Structure formats: C-alpha cells, structure tokens
C-alpha cells in the first residue's frame, strides 16, 4: 500500500510535518428528538433541549450499583477528544442514561482496547459501547473481552477485519476517497511509545523514539475532518486535536466482536471513504444508517447518533416494540408473497407468486383466496430468472377491482389480469412469453395503468380497460445489469411522478410525468445496494420511502436526501422481503424466502408515519 509505505518511510527518516438524520428513525419506539445546533468541539457546547451534563469518571475497583438503563460508553477517535460527545452526553443523560466518555489513549488498538476493558470492568449492568472513527476499531476489539457489552454503535468508524489495520481502509488502492495522506495532509512527529517497548528505559535516560504521532495538518483539517464546520470552528478543532500513534493506525487487529451492531455511515466523509465504511458495516452485520455528513458526524449530527444509540439501548432493555410474525405461509403450496394492495378497511390483498394466486389477509392473519390464475402446462419453466409461473405486481382500483401481473412463460397467459370483486380473473393486456410484469400503479385519473417489465427493463403503460401496452420509458436507468437479472422492479405513482426501484442497479428512481403524459428526465434519488424490491411511501405527503431489500434480507427507510436507515433484518424474522405496506401505524413486511428457502411470512411492527 503506497500510503502505508510513505508513513513508514516518514517515520524511519524522523521527518516532522509537511506543508504539503438526519431525523429520528421512523421505526421503533418513535422517539422524538429535539432540534439542536452544534457550536464546536473541545469546550464548545451543542445546544439541546435535554439538561446538559458532563461525563465523570470515578476511579474505583468495585463495579457501581446496576441501573435499570444500560450505561452508554462513548469512545472518541483520532484527532479528537471526548468533548466531541458533548451533545450526546447532554441528551442521553437528560433521558436518565448513565454516560461515560473516557479518554482514548490513541496509542494502539490492542493497548487502547485493554484500557477500555479496564473501564468497562467497573460498570455493573449492560453497556452500549459507542465508537467514532478509530474508536470503532477500539470498541470492536474491546467488546470481545467485556461480557457486559450487549450492543455496539459505530459512528463514521473503522471496523477492521481480522488481520487488517485501519490504514488498509484509507489506502487509495483499496478504497479511493480519503484525504489522509502523509505526503500532504498529515504531520508525522517521532515519539517514544511505552506500549511498544520490550523493556523499560533506565531512570533518567531519555528513550529514543520508537513510534510517531500522526496529526492532520491544520491547513487541511477542515477539508479532511470537518467540512461541515466554518473555517473558524475547524481551526479550533485543528489546534485541539489529539494525535494518533503510527502504531495504532497500522496495527493489525483482532476480529470484531459479534454483537448486535448499528452503524452510522457518513456519505461525505473525506477521512474514511464512505465505500469503506459501508463495506466494514456490512462485514460486521450492522444495521446501517447513512447520512450526508463529513467525518465529525458526532458533532454535526448528534440527533442521528442519538437515534442509533437509543435503538441499541432499547434492544437491551426491551422497550422497543418488536416485529412479530402475523402469518407463517406455506412454501409447499407456493405461498411466496410478491406484492400487496391495501383495502380501505386495512385488509391486505397479496399476490402469491408461485401459487399464481391473489389472497386477502386480514389484520388477524386470516386468509381468503380471491383468484387463482391458470397455470401453464409446463409450470412456467420458460419464465425468466425464476423458472416458474408467478403472479407478481398488484394494484387496486377505486372500485375494488384488482390488477395483477402474471409471468407465465407462455404467450397465451403472460400479461395483466383483472380480478373484479367476486369475479373470475380475465387477461386484459397480453405480453410476450418472456416478459416479467412486476410493480404497477394506476394514474390519478384512474384511466391508465403503469407497470414494469423487469426482464426487459421497460416501463409500460396501457389503458386500464385493457388493450395494447406502449413503452412509457426505456433507458439505462431501468435496465438490468445481469447481477440478479431484474431491472425496473417496484413502481408507484406519487406526487406527479413515477417512482421505480431497479433491482440490479440498487437505485430508487423518480421519473416526472409531464403535462403531456410523457416521461420526464429520470432522477436517481438514492442508491441502496442489496436488491431493492417493492416499496411504499411513509405517507401521501412525504418522499420518505420504506423498501424491502430481498437479497440483503433487510427493510430500509430511504430519506428524501438519499440517505437511508436499516429498519429490520433477519434477526427480526425477515426471509427475503419482497414488499411492504403501511396501514395506519403498522408496517407490514412480506417475505417470499426465495433465497432462504424457509418460512415465507408476513411480519408486522409499528411505525411513525409523521416523522417526516
């Protein structure tokens, strides 16, 4: 790695210097976080509505009396100190949580983790351990030996894989984007590090340097670390920065502790590349939230940090409403839920993929079959990607009529089928044998049906009464890439535009509907890897989206600015979510188990539909 080589060369030559979300999460306990403004670091206070307090650290050898709430331990990273957590300390203390923010020695991952373990040993009861930046590597290691740590929260952080140093993730050859560079933005100052010494120096003898302190050049501090701050604020932070040792930055680490984890990824980070943060978060199995922030997100976005800490805390104390299985479906009968339409009374009409059925499910979990589509003689072996006949997209008209897309693999059956209340299914729009009609929606006039053909990467439109469809939009944004074999997938019409998920490309698209009815220029509203399938909007007035990620086995909230949060994972019972629906304060999630091949189901949990 070039950057690692340059650091070593700088140390060997004893060279000194060188000129050269976010809103609160919608799911869960529906915590309302107050507005805040962050004024600085190192003594500057972020204003919160909760009472301000300072974390104190009592020297003791006896664990304190356990408390009802978990203790929050906040570990800062390199080029910073514990005062960066001021806003979080004030808010969480105001909620009654015990909070500690010990000074991180920044001398080496193993030695810093050992020090942190000694702190954790003084705490009785469960702990939520939170780490920013290099502090992420420290908490990941320390939690391996601290049985009272029950949850981890990473904030714009390193979570190194076993055997890899933090420097690996900022090396341009691995993850481009970091501005940390010993040739330009870093200052290297040789020092003696006692944690590296094999023997202690004789009394009165000044030991020779065996390590180096690494600083960010003050002239580059704002660009690297604090781009969201004013130049004056960044200058104060630069002057107060605490250096990390060269050993800490280059030390190969142990495997991260396997605990329930949350990760706040900064999409505008110039210290740790966002791609690296996402990669590490996924490797650690963390629930990911992304925000548009520079590296100092703990200072500029304390609400987003607080939200994740509270989620972790609630997962320990049991105060978070858990998702529950409303209905276990029968895989042997082909009950793989694909799409959903909501009835006025809250009942759920669901297309059951492999069963080629439309089923109504009540809030109590009772099922009624509304329609069964005719199955092809060859069972649909010619259907692209999946190899079986499948009922896919589903939408409900104002009069109660349902329209369902059918990928049958034969020209006589593939197309859009109409199911009138109490009537038999009737094909009203014919499609080619190899088509894959997926997400669909009816325009506000109630006269036009829009739907995706996922394997051809097309957005089609046809009269709701039936007839020959025409291509409404075809472009690179809706095409498949070959990753999964499906392009344009989910589809909704919302606030004057057609919104689409692209399964292969991992994108959420917005295509305006012009006055003429034609498609406007498509906009990529978000990029969410993991196969975004069907989705819904939080409410009719919000552009906040809830989407199922089938291959990733997650449900995410996508915010209007393109950032996102993980709401549910396999730990909540997901089995490959294909569709979601919001009904009042309930979020329903439909899992088809295409990849897990077990327990297709319908989950339900609570959601705050007014958080945006």
C-alpha positions in Angstrom: 0.0 0.0 0.0 1.6 3.3 -1.1 0.2 5.3 1.8 1.5 2.7 4.4 4.9 2.7 2.7 5.1 6.5 2.8 4.2 6.5 6.5 6.9 4.0 7.3 9.4 6.0 5.2 8.5 9.2 7.0 8.9 7.5 10.4 12.3 6.0 9.5 13.6 9.4 8.4 12.3 11.1 11.6 10.7 13.6 9.2 8.5 16.1 11.1 5.5 17.7 9.4 4.9 18.6 5.8 3.2 21.6 4.3 2.4 19.8 1.8 -30.8 12.3 10.3 -30.9 13.1 9.9 -34.2 12.9 11.5 -35.2 10.4 14.1 -35.8 6.9 12.8 -39.4 6.2 12.0 -39.5 2.6 13.2 -39.4 1.5 16.8 -40.2 3.5 19.9 -41.0 6.6 17.9 -38.6 8.8 19.9 -39.0 12.5 19.2 -35.5 14.0 19.2 -35.4 17.8 19.7 -33.8 20.2 17.4 -30.2 21.1 18.1 -27.3 23.2 16.9 -23.7 22.2 17.4 -21.3 25.0 18.1 -18.0 23.4 18.4 -15.6 20.9 19.9 -13.2 21.0 22.8 -15.3 23.0 25.2 -17.9 24.5 22.8 -21.3 23.2 23.7 -24.0 21.8 21.4 -27.4 23.2 22.5 -30.1 20.5 23.3 -33.4 20.7 25.0 -32.4 18.0 27.5 -30.4 19.0 30.5 -26.7 19.4 29.9 -24.2 17.3 31.9 -20.6 16.3 31.8 -19.5 12.6 31.9 -17.5 11.9 35.0 -15.1 9.1 35.5 -14.8 7.7 39.0 -11.7 5.8 39.9 -12.9 2.6 41.5 -12.1 -1.1 41.7 -15.7 -2.1 42.6 -18.4 -2.0 40.0 -21.1 0.5 40.6 -24.7 -0.4 41.6 -26.5 -1.7 38.5 -29.1 0.7 36.9 -32.3 0.0 35.1 -31.0 1.6 31.9 -27.8 0.4 30.2 -24.8 2.5 30.5 -23.7 4.4 27.4 -19.9 4.4 27.0 -18.7 6.8 24.3 -15.2 6.3 22.8 -13.7 9.1 20.6 -11.3 8.5 17.8 -8.2 10.0 16.4 -7.6 13.8 16.0 -10.3 14.5 18.6 -11.2 14.1 22.3 -14.1 13.2 24.4 -15.6 16.7 24.3 -16.8 15.8 20.8 -19.6 13.8 22.5 -21.0 16.8 24.4 -24.3 16.9 22.7 -24.9 13.2 23.0 -23.9 13.3 26.7 -26.3 16.1 27.5 -29.3 14.5 25.6 -28.8 10.9 26.9 -28.1 12.0 30.4 -31.3 14.0 30.3 -33.1 10.8 29.4 -31.7 9.1 32.5 -29.0 7.1 30.9 -25.6 6.8 32.8 -23.0 8.0 30.3 -19.2 7.8 30.4 -16.8 9.3 27.8 -13.3 8.1 28.8 -10.2 9.5 27.1 -9.0 7.1 24.4 -5.2 6.8 24.7 -4.8 6.5 20.9 -1.6 4.5 21.3 -2.5 1.2 19.7 -5.7 -0.8 19.1 -4.7 -3.7 21.5 -3.5 -1.4 24.3 -6.4 1.0 23.9 -8.8 -1.9 23.9 -7.2 -3.3 27.1 -7.5 0.1 28.8 -11.2 0.4 27.7 -11.8 -3.1 29.1 -10.5 -2.0 32.4 -13.0 0.8 32.3 -15.9 -1.5 31.4 -15.0 -3.8 34.2 -16.0 -1.1 36.7 -19.6 -1.0 35.3 -22.3 -3.2 36.6 -25.2 -4.0 34.2 -25.3 -3.9 30.4 -23.4 -1.5 28.3 -23.9 0.1 24.9 -20.4 0.8 23.6 -20.1 3.6 21.0 -17.1 4.4 18.9 -16.3 7.2 16.5 -13.6 6.9 13.8 -10.6 5.0 15.2 -12.7 4.5 18.3 -14.7 2.0 16.3 -11.6 -0.3 16.0 -11.1 0.0 19.7 -14.6 -0.9 20.7 -14.8 -3.8 18.2 -11.7 -5.3 19.9 -12.6 -4.4 23.5 -16.1 -5.9 23.3 -14.5 -9.4 22.8 -13.4 -9.4 26.4 -16.2 -7.4 28.0 -19.2 -9.6 28.8 -21.3 -6.7 29.9 -21.2 -5.1 26.5 -24.5 -6.0 24.8 -24.6 -3.7 21.8 -22.2 -1.7 19.6 -22.7 1.5 17.8 -20.2 2.7 15.2 -20.2 6.3 14.1 -18.3 7.2 10.9 -16.0 4.4 12.1 -13.4 1.8 11.4 -14.4 -1.8 12.0 -11.3 -3.5 10.7 -11.5 -7.2 9.7 -9.2 -9.6 11.5 -5.5 -9.0 10.5 -6.1 -5.7 8.8 -5.1 -2.3 10.1 -7.1 0.9 9.9 -4.7 2.2 7.3 -5.9 -0.5 4.9 -9.3 1.2 4.6 -7.9 4.6 3.8 -5.5 3.4 1.2 -6.5 4.7 -2.2 -5.6 1.4 -3.8 -8.4 -0.3 -1.7 -11.0 2.4 -1.2 -10.5 5.7 -3.0 -11.7 8.9 -1.4 -9.7 9.5 1.7 -7.7 12.8 2.0 -5.5 11.3 4.7 -2.1 11.4 3.1 1.4 11.6 4.8 2.8 13.4 1.8 0.3 16.3 2.0 -2.3 16.3 4.8 -0.6 14.5 7.7 2.1 15.6 10.1 4.5 12.9 11.4 6.2 13.6 14.7 8.6 10.9 16.2 7.8 10.0 19.8 8.5 7.3 22.3 5.6 4.9 22.8 6.0 2.9 26.1 3.3 0.3 24.9 5.8 -0.8 22.2 8.8 -1.0 24.3 10.1 -4.5 25.1 12.0 -3.2 28.2 11.6 -0.1 30.2 14.3 2.6 29.8 16.7 3.2 32.6 15.8 6.0 35.1 17.0 9.4 33.9 17.6 8.2 30.3 15.5 9.8 27.6 14.4 6.9 25.3 14.8 7.0 21.6 11.7 7.4 19.5 10.1 4.1 18.6 6.8 5.4 17.2 5.3 8.6 15.7 2.4 10.8 16.5 0.2 11.5 13.5 -1.7 14.8 13.2 -3.8 16.3 10.5 -2.1 19.4 9.1 -4.1 22.3 10.5 -4.4 23.8 7.0 -6.1 20.6 5.8 -8.1 19.9 8.9 -11.4 21.3 7.7 -11.3 19.5 4.3 -10.3 16.2 5.9 -12.3 16.1 9.1 -14.8 18.9 9.5 -16.0 20.1 6.1 -19.4 20.9 7.6 -17.9 23.4 10.0 -16.9 27.0 9.5 -13.2 27.8 8.9 -13.0 29.3 12.4 -14.6 26.3 14.1 -12.3 23.9 12.2 -9.3 26.0 13.1 -10.1 25.5 16.8 -10.6 21.8 16.3 -7.3 21.5 14.5 -5.5 23.2 17.3 -7.1 20.9 19.9 -6.6 17.7 18.0 -5.1 14.7 19.9 -2.7 12.7 17.7 -3.0 9.0 17.0 0.2 7.0 17.1 1.6 5.5 13.9 1.4 2.1 15.6 -2.4 2.5 16.2 -3.0 3.4 12.6 -1.0 0.5 11.2 -1.6 -2.2 13.8 -3.2 -5.4 12.6 -6.4 -6.0 14.6 -8.3 -8.9 16.0 -11.8 -9.9 14.7 -14.6 -7.5 15.7 -16.9 -8.7 18.4 -20.0 -10.4 17.1 -22.7 -8.4 18.9 -25.9 -6.6 17.7 -24.5 -3.5 16.0 -25.6 -0.3 14.5 -23.5 1.9 12.1 -23.8 5.5 11.1 -22.1 5.9 7.7 -21.1 9.4 6.6 -21.6 9.7 2.9 -19.5 12.9 2.6 -16.6 11.6 4.7 -13.1 12.5 3.5 -11.2 10.7 6.2 -12.6 7.2 5.9 -14.1 6.7 2.4 -17.9 6.0 2.6 -17.4 2.9 0.5 -15.0 1.6 3.1 -17.4 2.5 5.9 -20.3 0.6 4.1 -18.1 -2.4 3.4 -17.0 -2.7 7.1 -20.5 -2.2 8.4 -21.8 -5.0 6.1 -18.9 -7.3 7.1 -19.8 -6.6 10.8 -23.5 -7.3 10.1 -24.5 -3.9 11.4 -27.8 -2.2 10.9 -26.8 0.7 8.6 -27.9 4.3 8.6 -26.4 6.7 6.1 -26.3 10.5 6.4 -24.8 13.3 4.4 -22.1 14.3 6.8 -18.4 14.9 7.0 -16.2 12.8 9.3 -17.2 14.7 12.5 -20.8 13.4 12.4 -20.9 13.1 16.2 -20.7 16.9 16.4 -22.7 18.0 13.4 -25.4 15.3 13.5 -25.9 14.4 17.2 -29.6 13.6 16.5 -28.7 10.8 14.1 -26.1 9.4 16.6 -28.6 9.6 19.5 -31.2 7.7 17.4 -28.9 4.8 16.9 -27.7 4.8 20.5 -31.3 4.7 21.6 -32.1 1.9 19.3 -29.2 -0.1 20.7 -30.3 0.7 24.3 -33.9 -0.2 23.6 -32.8 -3.5 22.2 -31.2 -4.3 25.6 -33.9 -3.0 27.9 -36.8 -4.5 25.9 -38.6 -1.1 25.4 -38.6 -1.3 21.6 -41.6 -2.8 20.0 -40.5 -6.0 18.3 -41.6 -7.1 14.9 -43.9 -10.2 15.1 -45.0 -12.7 12.6 -48.6 -12.2 11.6 -48.7 -15.2 9.4 -46.4 -18.1 8.5 -47.1 -19.1 4.9 -46.9 -22.5 3.2 -43.9 -22.8 1.0 -45.1 -26.2 -0.3 -48.2 -24.5 -1.7 -46.2 -21.8 -3.4 -47.2 -19.1 -1.0 -44.4 -16.7 -1.7 -45.8 -13.1 -1.2 -44.8 -10.8 -4.0 -46.9 -7.6 -4.0 -49.6 -6.0 -1.9 -52.6 -3.8 -2.3 -54.4 -2.3 0.8 -58.1 -2.4 1.2 -60.0 0.5 2.7 -60.6 -1.5 5.9 -56.9 -2.4 6.2 -57.1 -5.9 4.8 -54.2 -6.8 2.6 -54.5 -8.2 -0.9 -51.4 -10.2 -1.7 -50.1 -11.8 -4.9 -48.7 -15.2 -4.0 -46.0 -15.7 -6.6 -45.5 -19.5 -7.1 -49.2 -20.3 -6.3 -50.3 -17.9 -9.0 -52.9 -16.6 -6.7 -54.3 -13.4 -5.2 -55.1 -13.8 -1.5 -56.7 -11.5 1.0 -55.2 -11.4 4.5 -56.9 -9.8 7.5 -55.2 -8.0 10.3 -55.8 -11.1 12.3 -54.0 -13.3 9.8 -57.0 -15.0 8.2 -56.6 -15.9 4.5 -59.1 -15.9 1.7 -58.2 -16.9 -1.9 -59.6 -14.2 -4.3 -58.3 -15.6 -7.5 -56.2 -18.4 -9.0 -54.6 -17.8 -12.4 -54.5 -20.6 -14.9 -51.2 -22.5 -14.6 -49.3 -23.3 -17.8 -48.8 -26.9 -18.7 -45.1 -26.7 -18.3 -45.4 -24.9 -15.0 -43.7 -21.8 -16.4 -40.2 -23.2 -16.9 -39.7 -20.5 -19.5 -40.2 -17.7 -17.1 -37.0 -15.6 -17.0 -34.8 -15.7 -13.8 -37.1 -17.8 -11.6 -38.2 -20.7 -13.9 -41.8 -21.0 -12.7 -45.1 -19.2 -13.3 -45.6 -16.3 -10.9 -48.2 -13.7 -10.0 -46.2 -10.5 -9.5 -47.3 -6.8 -9.4 -50.6 -6.0 -7.9 -52.7 -2.8 -7.7 -56.3 -2.0 -6.6 -58.6 0.4 -8.4 -61.1 2.7 -6.6 -64.0 0.3 -7.3 -62.2 -2.6 -5.7 -61.0 -4.3 -8.9 -57.5 -5.8 -8.7 -55.0 -5.9 -11.5 -52.2 -8.5 -11.2 -49.2 -9.1 -13.4 -48.6 -12.7 -14.5 -45.2 -14.0 -15.7 -46.3 -17.4 -17.1 -43.6 -18.1 -19.7 -46.2 -18.6 -22.4 -47.7 -16.1 -24.9 -51.3 -17.2 -24.1 -51.1 -16.5 -20.4 -48.4 -13.8 -19.7 -49.8 -10.3 -19.2 -52.0 -8.2 -16.9 -55.1 -9.9 -15.4 -58.2 -8.2 -14.0 -59.9 -9.6 -10.9 -63.3 -7.9 -10.3 -64.8 -8.3 -6.8 -66.4 -11.8 -6.8 -65.5 -12.3 -10.4 -63.1 -14.6 -12.2 -59.7 -13.5 -13.4 -59.5 -12.2 -17.0 -56.4 -11.3 -19.0 -56.9 -7.8 -20.4 -53.3 -7.0 -21.5 -51.3 -9.5 -23.4 -47.5 -9.6 -23.1 -44.7 -11.6 -24.7 -43.9 -15.1 -23.2 -40.6 -13.9 -21.8 -42.0 -10.8 -20.1 -41.9 -10.3 -16.4 -44.7 -7.8 -15.4 -43.8 -6.5 -12.0 -44.6 -3.4 -10.0 -47.7 -1.4 -11.2 -49.7 1.6 -10.4 -52.9 3.4 -11.6 -52.5 7.1 -12.5 -54.6 9.6 -10.6 -57.2 9.8 -13.4 -57.9 6.2 -12.9 -57.6 5.6 -16.7 -54.0 4.5 -17.2 -52.1 1.5 -15.8 -48.3 1.9 -15.5 -46.2 -1.3 -14.9 -42.6 -2.5 -15.2 -41.3 -5.4 -17.3 -38.4 -6.3 -15.1 -36.5 -8.6 -17.5 -36.8 -6.2 -20.4 -36.1 -3.1 -18.3 -39.1 -1.3 -19.5 -41.8 0.9 -18.0 -45.1 0.3 -19.9 -48.4 2.0 -20.0 -51.8 0.7 -21.1 -55.5 1.8 -20.7 -56.9 0.4 -17.5 -59.7 -1.1 -19.5 -57.2 -3.2 -21.4 -55.5 -3.2 -24.8 -52.0 -3.0 -26.2 -49.4 -1.5 -24.0 -46.9 1.1 -25.1 -43.4 1.8 -23.8 -43.6 4.9 -21.5 -39.9 4.9 -20.6 -36.9 2.9 -21.6 -33.4 4.0 -20.7 -30.2 2.8 -19.0 -31.7 3.7 -15.6 -34.4 1.0 -15.8 -32.2 -1.7 -17.5 -30.9 -4.8 -15.8 -27.1 -5.3 -15.4 -27.1 -9.1 -15.0 -26.4 -9.0 -11.3 -29.8 -10.6 -10.5 -31.4 -10.5 -13.9 -34.1 -8.0 -13.0 -34.1 -4.2 -13.8 -37.1 -1.9 -13.0 -38.9 -3.6 -10.2 -41.2 -1.8 -7.8 -43.4 1.0 -9.1 -45.5 3.7 -7.5 -47.1 7.0 -8.7 -46.5 9.7 -6.1 -46.7 13.4 -6.3 -46.7 13.8 -10.0 -44.0 11.2 -10.8 -43.5 7.5 -11.4 -41.1 6.1 -8.8 -39.2 2.9 -9.5 -36.7 0.6 -7.8 -34.1 -1.0 -10.0 -33.3 -4.4 -8.5 -30.0 -4.9 -10.3 -28.7 -1.4 -10.1 -29.7 -0.8 -6.5 -31.4 2.5 -7.2 -34.5 4.4 -6.4 -35.7 6.5 -9.4 -38.1 9.3 -9.9 -39.4 10.0 -13.4 -41.7 13.0 -13.6 -44.9 12.8 -15.6 -45.1 15.7 -18.0 -48.3 17.6 -18.7 -48.4 15.7 -22.0 -48.3 12.4 -20.1 -44.8 11.6 -21.4 -41.9 10.7 -19.2 -39.6 13.4 -18.0 -35.9 13.1 -17.3 -35.2 10.4 -14.7 -33.6 11.2 -11.4 -31.7 8.8 -9.2 -33.0 9.6 -5.7 -31.0 7.0 -3.8 -28.5 4.2 -4.2 -29.2 1.2 -1.9 -27.2 -2.0 -2.7 -28.9 -5.2 -1.8 -31.7 -5.6 -4.4 -34.5 -3.1 -3.7 -37.8 -4.8 -4.4 -41.2 -3.3 -3.9 -41.7 -0.2 -1.7 -44.1 2.2 -0.3 -44.1 5.8 0.9 -44.4 6.7 4.5 -47.5 8.8 3.8 -49.1 10.6 0.9 -47.2 13.9 1.6 -43.7 12.5 2.2 -41.0 11.4 -0.2 -39.6 9.1 2.5 -39.7 5.5 1.2 -39.8 2.2 3.0 -38.4 -0.6 0.8 -37.6 -4.3 1.0 -34.1 -5.5 0.0 -34.7 -9.1 -0.9 -31.1 -10.5 -1.3 -29.8 -8.3 1.6 -32.7 -9.5 3.7 -33.4 -6.1 5.1 -36.1 -3.4 5.2 -34.8 0.1 4.9 -36.1 3.7 5.2 -34.8 5.9 2.4 -34.9 9.6 3.2 -35.6 12.4 0.7 -31.9 13.3 0.6 -30.9 9.8 -0.4 -29.6 8.7 3.0 -31.1 5.5 4.5 -31.5 3.5 7.7 -31.9 -0.2 8.2 -35.2 -0.8 10.0 -35.4 -4.6 10.1 -33.1 -7.5 9.4 -33.0 -11.3 9.5 -32.8 -11.0 13.3 -36.4 -9.7 13.2 -37.6 -12.7 11.2 -37.2 -11.5 7.7 -36.9 -14.2 5.0 -36.2 -12.1 1.9 -38.6 -9.1 1.9 -40.3 -8.5 -1.4 -43.0 -6.0 -0.5 -44.1 -3.6 2.3 -47.3 -1.8 3.3 -48.0 1.0 5.8 -51.5 0.8 7.3 -52.1 3.4 10.0 -49.3 3.0 12.5 -48.5 -0.5 11.3 -45.8 -1.6 8.9 -46.4 -5.0 7.2 -43.5 -6.8 5.6 -43.9 -9.7 3.2 -41.1 -12.2 2.8 -41.0 -14.7 -0.1 -38.0 -16.8 1.0 -36.6 -17.0 -2.5 -33.0 -17.2 -1.2 -33.5 -18.5 2.4 -36.0 -21.2 1.1 -37.7 -21.4 4.5 -40.6 -19.7 6.3 -42.1 -17.2 3.9 -44.1 -14.9 6.2 -45.8 -11.6 6.9 -44.3 -9.5 9.7 -45.9 -6.6 11.4 -44.4 -3.8 13.6 -45.2 -0.2 14.5 -44.1 2.9 12.6 -44.4 6.6 13.0 -45.9 7.9 9.7 -45.4 11.6 10.7 -41.7 11.6 11.3 -41.1 13.5 8.0 
